[in-house]
Amino acid sequence: MKNKKRIYITKTILSLVAFSLFISFTACRDDVEMILSEYIQIGNPRPIDGYQGFYLLNEGNMGNNKSTLDFFNFETGEYMRNIYAERNPDVPKELGDVGNDIGIYDGKLFAVINTSNKVEVMNAYTTKRIGKIDIPNCRFIRFHDGYAYVTSFAGPVVVDPNYQQLGYVAKINTTKLQQEDRCLVGFQPEELEIVDGKIYVANSGGYMGAGGTEKYERTVSVIDIATFKEEKRINVAYNLERIKADKRGNLWVSSQGDHMNIPSQLFFIDKEKQQVTDTIDIAVSNYWLDDDMLYTYGTEFNHITGDWTITYNIVDTKTRKVVNQNIITDGTDKMIEKPYGIMVDPETKDIYITDAGNYVTTGILYCFDKNGKKKWSVEVGDIPGHFALLPV
């Protein structure tokens, strides 16, 4: 056990910390309403092995500077809400505007803050700020051999069918925290994955979709890491967003469709053939891969009917079949207004699903056991969506 790396603060010192921080917050953040961290006992303490707990990044409403960071400690069963602000009282505007992705690498916690145009870097065990990297309209992050790779829309947030600014992948030295190179890809690149010396990037063309379906991108860019050049593009489907590699290195890519006539779907790219060889007709907004099982949910809106359709599925990545359509088995799914994030504990197989509600009010995190029965729930930040497991 690496006891020196435990991040939780004992309750005996919390009251003293809270008072002193309140004084400093009012001095250096008099233009921003500040909410102190909250520590809530929600789960049962358990022995820990590979992971100490997980971080949850709450996006916050765009333009309101409300992205926040939470942590759940497996060993103590304690949920810590809005910890970044408390541990970094001198950082102006706190975490920033719209947290879009989060990852841990080499003892550092990287938070991609989309419309604040930066990647915030913290000590993974204390959440004290180390620095930041400026990247415009940044989206998702992955790591490989001492570098972080971040997708960027490159230009400002705008919906324009004639948008002409290609996106790119930034190459960041994780020791120096400096951008060393960039590789142009398609329009509005979203999630990326790294397999066998290649970076795969899901291009969406999301800003251009207002001009009709044909304006969306429909390719996955393939970048050779050694040369950091785009080698090819794999034709997949309109409006791609998520991409993950299974244990065999094959890729699972989600398409959001056009929100009218073309539905959201899940696609399988064979790594060797470098092409789509299977399509699964389920809507996928987000997913989490645990062993060979892909846990998915879909929140699909149709502009023609004005209706939302919400589905949950588990896909076996070996057989490429849907094996379960009931991740939640006790009826709690009827209480979840808009699922927005998902994670599976690799040790207990507990399933965590967040609810963004109406995207304005406080979100909720639900914990289900491996059989889909609710264990507990807790209020979190606004629009909770992105998880990162913290190694012991």
N, C-alpha and C positions, 0 to 999 in steps of 0.2 A: 504493500500500500504506500502511495506517495502522499502521506498526510500533509506534508508542507504545501501541497498544491490544492487542498480543499478550499473552495471559494466561499463557502457560506460564512456569514457573520453571526456570532452567537447573540442570543437575545439579551445577555447581560450588558453588552456594550452598545446595543442598537439604540436605546433611548438617548445615550450621550451623543452618539454620532448624529442622530436625527436633529437634535437641538443645534449643534454646531453647524451642521449643513444648512439648516434653515436660515441662519444668520448670513452664511456666505452666499446662498442662493439669492436672497433679497438684495445683496450688495452687487453681485455681478450679473444677475439676470432680472433686473427690475422691469424689463420690457416683455417678459415671458412668464406666463403662469406656470409655477413649478409644483409638481406632485411628488412627494417623497416616496421612496420605495416601500412596498408592503410585503410582509413575510407571513405566509399563510400555511398552516399545517393542513394538508389535504390527503396525503397518501400515507400508507404504512411504511415505516422504515424497513429496509431490507439490506442484506449483505450485498456489496457491489463487487463486480469482477472486472469486466473490460471497460465499463463506462461509469463515470461518476454521476451523470445526469444529462440534460439537454438544454440548449438555448432555444428560445422561441422569439423570432423577430416579427414584431407587429408593424405592418406597413404604415398605418396612419393615413388619414385622408389627404389627398394631394393638395398642396398649397397651404396646409395648416401646420407644417413642421412638427408632426406628432408621431414619428416613428419611435418605437420604444423596444427595449430588450428585456426579456424575462428569462428566468432560469428555474428548472425543477431539479432538485437534489434527490437522487434515488435513495441514498443512504439514510437521509433524515426524513424523507417524505414531505419536505418543505418547498413550497412554491414561492419564488421571489419575483415580485412584479416591479418593472421599471427600475432596473438596477444601474443602467448606464449613467443616468443623470446624477445619481447619488455618488457614484465612484469617480466621476469626472466633473466636479463642480465648476471648474474653470473653463470648460469647453463651451464657447458661444453656441447658442441654438441647439445644444444637446446633440442627439444622434443625427437629426436632420429630417428631410422630407422624402417620404416613401421608401421604406426598406424593402428591397426587391429580392435579395438572396443573402445567404450566410454560409460560411464554411470555416473549418478549422484546419490549419496546416502548420507544422513545425512549432507548436506551442502558441500560435497566434490565431486570433479570431478575426475573420474578415467579414465585414457587413457592407453589402452593396446598397448604396443609398441613391436611388434612381434620379430624382429631380433635384437633389442637392449636388449631383454630378461628382460623386466621390465614392471611394471605397474607404471605409473607416477601419482602422487596424488597432486591435486591442490585445493585451495579454489574455490568453484563453482561460487562465485560471484565476485572474483577479478582475478582469474586464477594465483594467486601467488602460487608457489610451496610449498607444505607441506612436501613431502618426496617421496620415491619410494619403491617398493617391487620387489626384484629380482626373476623372474620366467623364466626359459628357454623356448624359443619358445612358448610364451604365445599367446592365441588366442581370447577367448571371456570371458565376465564377466557378472555376475548376483549377486543380493544382497538379503539377507534374515536375519532378526533378528540379526543385528549387525555384520554380516559377509559378505565378498565378496567371491564369488566362481569363480575361473578362470580355464579355460581349458588350458592344456599344452601338446605339442607334446613330451616334456621331453628331446628329443635328438636334435642334430643339424639339420639344413635345409639340406636335402639330398633326392634324389630320388633313392630308392633301393628296388627291389622286395623282397629282403630277410631281410628287416628291422625288427628287433626283439625287439625294445624298446617300451613297452606299454606307452600310454599316461596316464595323471592323471588329477584330479581336485584338485586344491589347495584351502584350506580354510584359509581365511585371516581375522584377527581381524581388523575391520575398524577404531577402536580407536587407537590401538597400531601400526597399519600398519605392522603387523608381521604375517608370515605364521605359522599357528598352527598345520596343519595336511594336509594330502593328501590322495586321494583315487584313486587307479589304475582303469582305464577303458579300452577301446579298443585302437586300433592303430589310431593315429592322430585324437583326439577328436576335434570337431569344436564347434558349438554353443550349449548352454545349456539353460534349462528352469527350473523353480521351481514351483511346484504345490502341494498343500496339503501335505507338509512335504517330498516331493520327489524331487530329482534333476534328470532331464532327459538330457542325453548327446548324441548328434549325432556323432557317430564314422565314420570316413571317410576311413581310410587306404590309404589316398591320396599319401603318399610317395611310397606305394607298388604297385600302379596301373600299373607301367611300366612292371610288370611281368604278365600282363593279367588281365582280368576282375575278375577272381576268387580270385585275391590277394586283392581286395578292401574289406574293412569292409562293413557290411550291417546291423548293429544293433544299437539300442538306449540303452545305459546303464541306469539302474534305481538305484539311490543311495538313501538310507534312510538317511535323514539329521540327525536324532537323534543319530544314531550309526556311521554315515559317512562311511558306507560300501556299496559296490555294491550288490544289492539284486538279480538282474536278468538282462537279456538283451532281448529286444524285436526285433524280426527279422523284418526288413523293406525292404531295397533294397540296392544296391551297392552305395558306394561313397556318404554318407549322408553329409549334410553341415548345413542347417538352421533348427531351431526348435523353435516354438512359441506356447503358450497356448491361446486358445480363452476364452471368458467370462465364459464358462461352464467348463473350466479346461481340455478340450480335446486338443490334440496336433496336430500341423501341421508341417510336416517334409518334407524337400526337398531333393531329390537325384539328383546328377549331372550326373548320368549314367556313361558310359565308354567313351564318346566322339567319339564313333564309331557306334556300333550297338544298344546299349541300351540307350534310350533317357532320358533326365531329366524329372522327374515327381514330383508330390506333393502327399503326403500321409497323411491320417487322422488316428490318433491313439485314439481309444476310451479309456478314462481314467479308466472307470470301468472294461472293458474287458481286458485292458492292451495288446491290439493287434491292428493291422491295420484292419480297417473295410471298408475303402473307398480309392480309388485311383483316382486322377484327372489327366488327360493326358495333362498337360501343363508344359512347361519348366519354372523352377523357380530358378533364381540366387539369388534373394533377395526379401524381402517383408516387408510390414508394416501393422500392424493390427490396425484398427480404428473402434471402436464399434464392429459390427459384420462383417465388410468388410475387407478382406485381399487384399491389393493392391500389385500386383506382377509384376515383369518383368523377362524375361528370355533372356540371351545372350548365345546361344548354338553354340559351334563350333564342326564341324564334321571333324575328321582327314581323313576320307575316301574321302569326297567330297571337303574338304578344304573351306567350306562355313560357314558363320555365319548366324544364324537365330535369330532375335530379336522380342520378343512378349511382349505385355502388357495385363494383365487381372485383373479383380476384382472378387474375390470368396466370396460368401455369406457363412459364416461359420455355419449358422444355417441350411440352406438347403443343403450345401456342393455342390453348383452348381456355375459354372462360370456365372456371371450375366452381365458382361461387358468386351468386348475385345478392348475397345477404351478409355483408360485412358486419352490419349491426343487426342483432337478432332479437332485441328486447323491445322494439318499438321506439327507441330513442331517436331514430332517424326522423321521425315525424316532428320532433322538437327542433331539429337543426334546420334553420332557415336557408343558409347558404354555406355549405362546406367550402373551406378555403385552403386548408393545409392538412397534410396527412403524414404520419410517421409510424413505424413499427419498431418496438423495442427488440433488438436482436437477441436478447437473453430471455426475457419473459414472454415475448410475443404479444405483449399488450399493444393495443392499437390506439393511437392518438389522432383525433380529428378536431379541427378548429371550425368554428362557426363565425362568419363575418357578419351575420345578421343582415341589417339594412345598409351596411358599409359606412354608417355614420356613428352609431352607438357602440358601446363596449362589446368586444367579442367574447366568445366562450371557448375554452378548451375542454374537450371530453376525453376521458380515458376509459377504454373498454378492455376486457380481458380477451384472451385469444379466441374465445367462443362468441365474441360480439356482445357481451353483456356489460352494461355500464358499471364502472367501479366508482368514479367520481367526476365532478366537473368543477371548473373555477372560472371566474371572470378574468379576462386578460386585457390586452390593449386593443386599439382599434384596428380592424382588419388583420387578424393574426394569420400568418401564412407560411413561415419558413423555419425549419428545424435544423439543428446541428448537434449531434451527439458529442459529448465531451469525454475523451478518453481519461482513464484513471492515471 
